[in-house]
C-alpha cells in the first residue's frame, strides 16, 4: 500500500468518526444529569469537545441552558468551573462570571476565547498566577478540559493576551520556582521568549524584569538537568545555552 493509499484511509477514518458525532452526543447528553458527580464530569468533558464541531452548533443553546443552571446553583467549585470552561469553549458569554465569588470559576470563565480582549479577564488570569501553586490545588485531578496543571493553561492564555513581558513579570516570578526541565515547554521556555521577543544580542541592556527572570531561572537547579527542550527555547530567545554563560550576562 502506498503513502497516498494510507493517507486516504486516514481521511476516511476521520470522516467516519465525524459522521457519528450527532449520535454520540445524543448518547452522552443524558449523563449530564447523572446523580454521580464523576459521571457528570466525564459526560461534560465529552460534550465540551463534541459541541465545538460546527455541524453540532445547533445543539449548543440547549446544552448552554443546562450549564447556566449549574452555574447559578450552589454546587461544587469543580463542577461550576468545568461548566464555565465548556461555555467558553462553545463561544458563550462568560463575562458575567468574571466577578464570581469563587476564584476558580473566575479563572475558568476568563479562559474563554471571547474574553481574550477583555482587560478584566486578563486581570483575573494574572491574579490566579500570583499564586500558581494555589491555582493548581483548585483541581488536584485536572478537569477534563484542562491538559495537566491549571497553571500551564492560565499562562498560555496570558502569553497570548499580554503584549509586554513586564505586565506578567510578577506572575513569571511566581511560576519559576515551580518550573523544571520537565515543564520547560509550558512555563519557563515560553516566558524567556516573551521576555526577549526579538532575541538577546550582545551588549543589550537588560531591563529589570529581564534580569530578574534570568536570575530566577539560573537559580532554579530543577531547570538545569539533562532532559527537556531547554536549548531550543534558549536559542529562540537568543540566550547562551549554558547556565554560567547566562549568569555572566547579569
Number of C-alpha atoms within 10 A of each C-alpha: 5 6 8 9 10 11 11 11 12 12 12 12 12 11 11 11 11 14 12 10 16 14 9 15 18 11 11 15 16 11 17 20 14 13 9 10 15 11 14 18 22 17 21 26 20 17 20 23 15 21 21 15 12 9 13 13 12 10 13 19 13 9 19 17 12 14 21 14 12 18 21 9 10 9 11 11 16 17 20 25 26 26 27 29 27 29 24 22 19 23 14 17 15 22 18 9 20 21 16 14 9 13 20 25 24 24 29 28 33 30 24 23 16 18 20 17 11 12 12 15 27 22 16 22 25 24 16 23 27 18 15 23 17 13 20 19 14 18 17 11 12 15 20 18 18 18 10 15 19 26 23 20 17 23 24 15 19 23 15 10 16 17 11 13 20 16 13 22 20 18 21 26 19 16 22 23 17 15 19 22 18 15 17 22 17 16 21 28 22 19 25 24 20 21 23 20 14 11 16 19 11 8 7 9 12 14 11 10 18 19 16 16 21 21 16 18 24 18 15 14 14 16 23 16 11 8 12 15 14 22 16 14 19 22 14 18 22 18 22 16 14 12 16 10 12 16 15 8 16 12
